[in-house]
């Protein structure tokens, strides 16, 4: 359950092998925006770990935190996180 006075953004990826099914991260709520990463950038197959350092995800989060800023959302293949 979500707090009614908070807006949420859920970003999920079909390439997540840790959270299955990936749709478990999608929530139906009037104050939640659900984004499937591959709907934004089909060539970005970031997994569970790589979303934490992914430029596409970072831009989506920045835009959600500050909608007036309008950061461009890049679309590129996923990169492995450092040390992985």
Buried (B, 14 or more C-beta within 10 A) or exposed (E): EEEEEEBEEBBBBBBBEEEEEBEEBEEEEEEBEBBBBBEBBEEBBBBEBBBEBBBBBBBBBBBBEEEEEEEEBEEEEBEEBEEE
